[in-house]
C-alpha cells in the first residue's frame, strides 16, 4: 500500500488498505507513527489478523486526546482481534517457509532453534554470527516494544511448533510475569 506510487520496486501498489484486492494474512507496517492506528483499524476491518509494526516512536507521540499512539494502535486492533508484533521491532523471519517480514540485513538459515529478542541490535548481531557458523533458525522473532505480543505469547506459540528443538531468549524486561512463567 502506497498512496503516492502505483508501484514500489516493481511491485504493484494500492492507494489504501481498502483498495487491496484480497485481505492480507499478515501486514508489515513501516509508516510514520501518526498513521499506524488508522492502518491497523483499516486492516482489522478488512479481516487481517496479524501485523508487524516496524515503526518506532509510537510511545513518544500522543494522539489528540493526550494518550500515546501505542494505546491508539492497540485500541484500533482490539475490536477485530488483530494481533500486533512490535512496535519498534526488526520483524519476523521463518526460514523454513521463506518468510522474511523484517528489515534484517541478512536472511536467516533454516534450522530447529527459535530465537526471540527484544533488542533489534542483538537480532542483527546474532543473525551475522549464526550465518557465519552455519547455524539456522526455525523462527527469528524481534518483539521490539512488545505492545501486544509479548514473551509469554511468543513462547506459547513456539513451544507448539514441532520444528523447534529449543527456544533461545534475550530478555530486557518481562511485562506480564504470570503469563511468562506459565509459558516458560
Secondary structure per residue as TSV (DSSP state, phi and psi in degrees):
chain	resnum	aa	ss	phi	psi
A	1	X	-	360.0	126.2
A	2	X	-	-152.0	115.8
A	3	X	T	-71.5	-12.2
A	4	X	T	-107.8	-13.1
A	5	X	-	-132.0	145.0
A	6	X	S	-81.5	-20.6
A	7	X	E	-149.1	148.3
A	8	X	E	-128.6	120.3
A	9	X	T	52.9	37.8
A	10	X	T	82.2	3.2
A	11	X	E	-106.0	131.1
A	12	X	E	-55.5	134.3
A	13	X	-	-118.2	153.4
A	14	X	-	-117.3	148.5
A	15	X	S	-69.0	-23.4
A	16	X	S	-154.0	166.6
A	17	X	G	-58.4	-39.6
A	18	X	G	-66.6	-19.1
A	19	X	G	-88.4	-6.7
A	20	X	-	-63.2	137.4
A	21	X	S	-71.9	-23.4
A	22	X	S	-135.1	161.6
A	23	X	-	-80.8	124.9
A	24	X	-	-69.8	139.8
A	25	X	S	-71.6	-37.8
A	26	X	E	-139.2	134.6
A	27	X	E	-114.1	139.1
A	28	X	E	-112.4	118.2
A	29	X	E	-109.7	123.3
A	30	X	-	-140.0	63.0
A	31	X	S	-115.6	168.8
A	32	X	-	-57.8	148.6
A	33	X	H	-51.6	-39.4
A	34	X	H	-63.3	-23.4
A	35	X	H	-91.6	-15.4
A	36	X	H	-60.7	-48.9
A	37	X	H	-57.7	-39.8
A	38	X	H	-66.2	-40.3
A	39	X	H	-64.1	-43.8
A	40	X	H	-61.2	-44.8
A	41	X	H	-59.4	-45.8
A	42	X	H	-64.6	-42.3
A	43	X	H	-63.0	-45.8
A	44	X	H	-60.9	-42.5
A	45	X	H	-63.7	-32.1
A	46	X	H	-76.3	-20.5
A	47	X	T	113.5	3.2
A	48	X	-	-66.1	138.0
A	49	X	-	-112.4	-5.4
A	50	X	E	-146.4	139.6
A	51	X	E	-141.4	146.4
A	52	X	E	-113.9	119.2
A	53	X	E	-103.8	103.8
A	54	X	-	-77.7	-25.3
A	55	X	-	-53.9	135.1
A	56	X	-	-101.3	165.6
A	57	X	-	91.9	2.7
A	58	X	T	-65.0	-30.7
A	59	X	T	-77.6	-16.2
A	60	X	T	-92.9	-13.9
A	61	X	S	-113.2	135.2
A	62	X	B	-101.4	147.9
A	63	X	-	-78.0	-176.2
A	64	X	T	-63.3	-21.8
A	65	X	T	-93.5	3.9
A	66	X	S	88.5	-10.1
A	67	X	S	-80.8	150.2
A	68	X	B	-63.0	150.3
A	69	X	H	-60.6	-25.7
A	70	X	H	-56.3	-45.7
A	71	X	H	-67.2	-37.9
A	72	X	H	-62.7	-40.1
A	73	X	H	-62.2	-47.3
A	74	X	H	-64.1	-40.3
A	75	X	H	-63.8	-35.9
A	76	X	H	-70.3	-31.4
A	77	X	H	-80.4	-35.7
A	78	X	H	-55.2	-48.4
A	79	X	T	-59.9	-24.7
A	80	X	T	-109.2	9.6
A	81	X	T	58.0	32.6
A	82	X	-	-81.8	126.2
A	83	X	E	-94.8	145.0
A	84	X	E	-125.1	125.9
A	85	X	E	-95.8	127.3
A	86	X	E	110.7	-157.0
A	87	X	S	-80.2	176.2
A	88	X	S	56.8	50.5
A	89	X	-	-125.2	165.6
A	90	X	-	-78.5	-30.5
A	91	X	E	122.2	-151.6
A	92	X	E	-137.4	134.7
A	93	X	E	-126.7	131.0
A	94	X	E	-128.2	86.8
A	95	X	G	-58.4	-32.7
A	96	X	G	-61.9	-27.5
A	97	X	G	-111.7	11.8
A	98	X	T	60.6	35.0
A	99	X	E	-93.6	121.8
A	100	X	E	-128.5	91.4
A	101	X	E	-106.2	63.6
A	102	X	E	-151.1	175.7
A	103	X	-	-114.0	25.6
A	104	X	-	-60.7	138.3
A	105	X	S	-76.1	-14.2
A	106	X	S	-134.1	143.7
A	107	X	-	-75.4	160.4
A	108	X	-	-95.2	143.2
A	109	X	E	-77.5	151.4
A	110	X	E	-71.3	145.8
A	111	X	E	-170.2	-163.3
A	112	X	E	-117.5	10.9
A	113	X	E	-105.3	127.4
A	114	X	E	-95.2	137.5
A	115	X	E	-121.5	131.7
A	116	X	E	-134.9	124.1
A	117	X	E	-144.8	150.5
A	118	X	S	-88.1	-27.3
A	119	X	-	-89.9	119.4
A	120	X	H	-68.2	-37.6
A	121	X	H	-61.9	-41.8
A	122	X	H	-67.1	-36.7
A	123	X	H	-56.0	-49.7
A	124	X	H	-67.3	-37.0
A	125	X	H	-65.3	-43.0
A	126	X	H	-66.3	-39.8
A	127	X	H	-58.7	-46.6
A	128	X	H	-61.6	-47.7
A	129	X	H	-60.7	-47.4
A	130	X	H	-66.5	-41.6
A	131	X	H	-61.9	-41.3
A	132	X	H	-67.6	-16.7
A	133	X	H	-110.8	4.4
A	134	X	T	71.7	25.1
A	135	X	-	-91.0	129.8
A	136	X	E	-110.8	171.1
A	137	X	E	-134.8	145.4
A	138	X	E	-80.4	-40.3
A	139	X	E	-144.2	144.0
A	140	X	E	-133.2	107.7
A	141	X	E	-122.7	127.4
A	142	X	E	-105.1	115.3
A	143	X	-	-78.4	-25.9
A	144	X	T	59.7	-131.7
A	145	X	T	-76.5	-11.1
A	146	X	-	56.8	44.2
A	147	X	S	-62.4	-34.8
A	148	X	S	-120.8	-70.8
A	149	X	S	-75.7	124.1
A	150	X	-	-120.9	-171.4
A	151	X	H	-58.2	-43.2
A	152	X	H	-59.5	-46.8
A	153	X	H	-60.4	-48.1
A	154	X	H	-66.5	-41.0
A	155	X	H	-64.8	-43.3
A	156	X	H	-55.3	-46.1
A	157	X	H	-65.4	-50.5
A	158	X	H	-63.1	-33.9
A	159	X	H	-67.5	-23.5
A	160	X	H	-89.4	-6.8
A	161	X	-	-84.3	120.2
A	162	X	T	-66.7	-19.8
A	163	X	T	-81.9	-5.1
A	164	X	-	-89.6	125.0
A	165	X	S	-93.8	-31.1
A	166	X	E	-155.8	159.0
A	167	X	E	-122.8	123.7
A	168	X	E	-104.9	133.1
A	169	X	E	-119.7	141.6
A	170	X	E	-120.4	111.5
A	171	X	-	-115.4	127.6
A	172	X	S	-98.7	-35.4
A	173	X	-	-158.9	152.1
A	174	X	-	-113.6	124.0
A	175	X	S	-91.6	-30.6
A	176	X	-	-125.0	89.3
A	177	X	H	-61.7	-42.6
A	178	X	H	-63.3	-44.7
A	179	X	H	-65.3	-41.2
A	180	X	H	-60.5	-49.8
A	181	X	H	-63.9	-39.0
A	182	X	H	-63.3	-43.9
A	183	X	H	-68.6	-42.1
A	184	X	-	-64.5	360.0
